[in-house]
Amino acid sequence: MYLITKWFGTFLYEKGKLKKKILFPKDKKEISKRLLKINKNEILIEEKKLSKDFDIIVNEKRLKKIGKYSPKDIFFKKIEIKPEDYDFKINLLNKATLNITEKIVAEQLSSEDLQIIQMVNALDDLIQTSNLLSERLECWSVLPKSKDNIAPLENTYSVVNSDVDLLIKLIEKNMEKIAPNTTKIAGPLTGARLISLAGGLDRLAIMPASTIQILGAEKALFRFKKEGGKPPKHGVIFQQAIINKSPFNKRGKIARVYANKISLATKADAFTKRDISNELLKDLNLRVKEIRNL
């Protein structure tokens, strides 16, 4: 028995002849639902129904649970199942595909880690604005009779700093929710910056620890590759006291260990959702102690 799924239905063949079939509803939303499930490597209800009580051969990895995976079987190369033979028009597939694209874009735009990225970018803008206002106030305040004239700028400076504090609290709150392990290991702000630099939590989770170690040090890395010298030992993770308060000659080793623990934390946040922060912290502190005692 051979099980084949097309965008318009699922088909069961025996000895080269169609034995059973289940056609999908001729509706773009219903087609979209099934295509999305296929894209996520899920098994469709229709596939489970047709494969029940049969030993089947399949040509998709996602169907390994219900059949023998044999994509090179000659049958799959010979068989041709056309949508028009079942009164399905290609226009329906186009509409369903467009519907899928709209859903994926909507999910991405509402993704919580993308919200974190925007918060980090906004925070950097506000900090830069605050620094510029601070410099202007410092220069202006030394002039005579500047008190009344400088008042509007002082108010703006105060509002900007209040917004900085508010945004930091929002980042901390959101990080504890979407990346609790990363937050405990790297801290909410450093963790958020790592997510921002990587382009998302999932992307950060699949990065090697060596890459996480130097995220934020791209300019120094480019300079090293172009001009030589010493490569950067750390990027934004240097903001953490565990590195910047360590002896200079120990920072590289500590940064490697620290980046490795952050890597494990992000994987747990992105994929397993398990709280492994306590064991990571315990092992991290032990390793850092060993390095400092060398």
N, C-alpha and C positions, 0 to 999 in steps of 0.2 A: 504494500500500500504506500502510495506517495501523497503527501500533503503539500499543497501549494497555495499560497495566499497572494492575491493580487489586490490592487487598491479598491476593487469593486466586489470582491468576494473571496471565499475560501473553497478549495476544490480537493476532493479525494479521488485518487485514481488507483485502479487495480488492473494489472496486466495491460497497461496502456489505454484502458477505457475508463471514462468518467463513471464513478460509482455513486458519489454523493456530492452535493454542493450546497453552500449557503451564501446567497447573494446579500450584499449589504443594502440598507435602505438607500433609495435614490434621493438623498438629501445631503447637501454640502456639510452641514454640521455633524451628521452621523458619520459621514466619510472621514471628516476631520478628526473626530474622536478616535477612530480606529487607527488612522495614520499616526496620530500622536502617541498612542500606546505602542505601536510598532517601533516608532522612533526611540521610545524609552525601553525597548527590549522586553516589553510585556507580551504575554500570550493572550490572544483574543478569546472571548467566550465561544465564538463560532469555531475556532480551531480546537478548543477543548471538546466541544460536542462531536465534531467529526472524527477526532482521533480516539475517542473513548472506545475501549474494547478492541482496538486494532494495534498491530505492530506496524508503525509507520516509518517512512524515511523522509527526511526533510533536508532543505538546502539553505536554511537560515540558522545561524548560531543561537538566536533567541529561542528557537523551538527545540533545543537539545533536551529539555525536561520532558517533552512528550514524544520524542522520536529519535531515531538514529540520524546523526548529522553526517550527510554524505553529499556535499555540494558538487562533487565531480562525477556523480552518477550520470550515465549517458542519457537517462530519461529526462532529466531537467534541461538538457540541451536540445532535445528533440521536441519536447512539448511546447505548444504555443496556445495561449489562452487570450483571446481577443475580447476587449470590452464591448465592441459593437455586436458580437454574437449574442450578448445578453442584454442588448438594448441600453448600454451605458455609453454616454457621449463623453468625449475627452474634455468638453467644456465644463462638465461637472467636476472633473479632477482639478482643473484650473481654479475653479471657485473654491474647492475644498483646500487646495494648497494656499490660496490667498488668505483664507480664513485661519489656517494654521499660522501663517506668518504674522498676522495681526495679533493672534493670541500670544505667540512667543515674544513679540516686541512689547506687548502690554505687560507680560510677566517680568521681562527684563527691566522695564522702566520703573516697575514697582518693587523691584528687588531691594531688600533691606541693605545689602552690602553696597549697592550703588548709591543708596541714600547716604551711607557713611562716607563714600567718596566725595559726594557733593558737600557734605558737612566739613570735611577736612579742607577742601578747596576754599570754601567760604571762610573757614577759620583762618587760613593763611592770608586771605585777602584782608580780613579785618585786622590781623596782627600787623600786616604791612602798613595799612592805613593808620593804625595806632602809632606805629613807629614814626611815620611821616609827620603826623600831628604833634607828636612829642617833640620832634626836632624843631618844628615851626614855633611851638610854644616857647621852647627854650631860647630861641633866637629873639623872639618878639618880646618876651618878658623883661629883657634887660634894657629895653628902650624906656625913656621917661614917658609918663602919662599914658601907659599902655593898658592900664587895668580895665577901663571901660570898653575899649576897643577889642580887647582880647577875649572878653567874656563869651561871645558866641562860639569861638573856637574851643574854649575850655569846656563848654557844654557838649559840643560835638565829641570831643575827646573822651569825656565821661560816658557818653552814650555808647560809643564804640567799644570802650573797655567793658562796659556792662554786657554788651552783646557777645563779646569774647568769652566772658565767664559763663553766660547762658549757653553758648554753643558748646563749650567744653563739657558742661553738665549733660547736655543732650547726647553728645558723643559717648560719654561714659555710660549713660543709661542704655543707649542702643547697643553698644559693644557688649555689655553684660548679657543682653538678650540674644544676639545673633552669634557671638563668638566668645562664650564664657571662658573656655580653656585658654584661648589666645589672650584674653583680657587679664587673666590671673598670671600668666607667664610673662607677657610682654608689657603689660600695663595698657589701659584703654586707649590712650593717645598714641603711643608707639604702635600698638596693634592696629589702630585705625589708619595710621600712616602707611603701614606695611600693606594693608588691604588696598589703600588708595594707589600706592605705587605699583602693585601687582595688577590692578584693574579688576579686583573682585576677590572674594574669599575663596571661591573654587580655584581660581588661577593661582592664588597664593599657596593653596594646599597642595598643588601638584608641582610646585617649584622645588628644586633641590635645596637642601639646607645651606649649601655654599652660596647660592644665589640670594637667599633670604638674608644671609650674613652681610652682604654688601648692597642691599637695596637702599637707594638714596645716595649712593656714592658713585653714581654713573659718570659724573664729570671726572672724578679722580681716576676711575678705571679707564676711561677713554684716554686721559692724559698718559697713564702708565703704558697703554698699548701703543700710543703714538710716539712718546718720548722716552719710554723706559723708566728706570728707577724702581721704586718699591710699589707693589700693588696695594690697594686699600684693604685694611683688615676688617673694616666694619662700616656700615652705613648709618641709618637712623637708629639702629639698636644701641648705638653709642650713647644715646640720651639716657639710657638706663644706668643707674648707679652701680649695678653689678659689674659693668664694664668700665665706665668712666672714673670710678673710684678705686679701681684695681691698679696694681703696679703696672707701669708702662710696658714692661717686658712680658707681662702675663696676659695682656688684653687680647692678643690674637687668639690664643688658645681658648680663653674664656668665651670670646665671641663665637668661636666655632661650636663649642658645647651649647651655648645659649641659643644659637640659631637652630641647632638640631632639635632642641626642646620646643622651640616655637613652631618648627615644621611639624612635629608630632601633634602639637596642640591644634594647629589649623586643620590638620587632617581629621582629627576627632570632631571639630566643630562643623566641618563641611560634609563629612560622610557618615560617621557612626553616631554622632550626637551624644557620645558618652562623656561623662565628667572624669577626666584623667588628670586634672590639674594638680591634685595633692601628690600623686606619685611622681609626676613630672618635676614639681617643685622640690620634693625630697631628693630625687636623684640629681637635680641641677645643683642644689646647695652642696651636696656631697662631692660632686665632681669639681666644683669651683674651689672648695676647700682643699681638695687634693692638689689642684693646679697651683694654688697660692702657697702651698707648703713645699712645693718642689724646690 
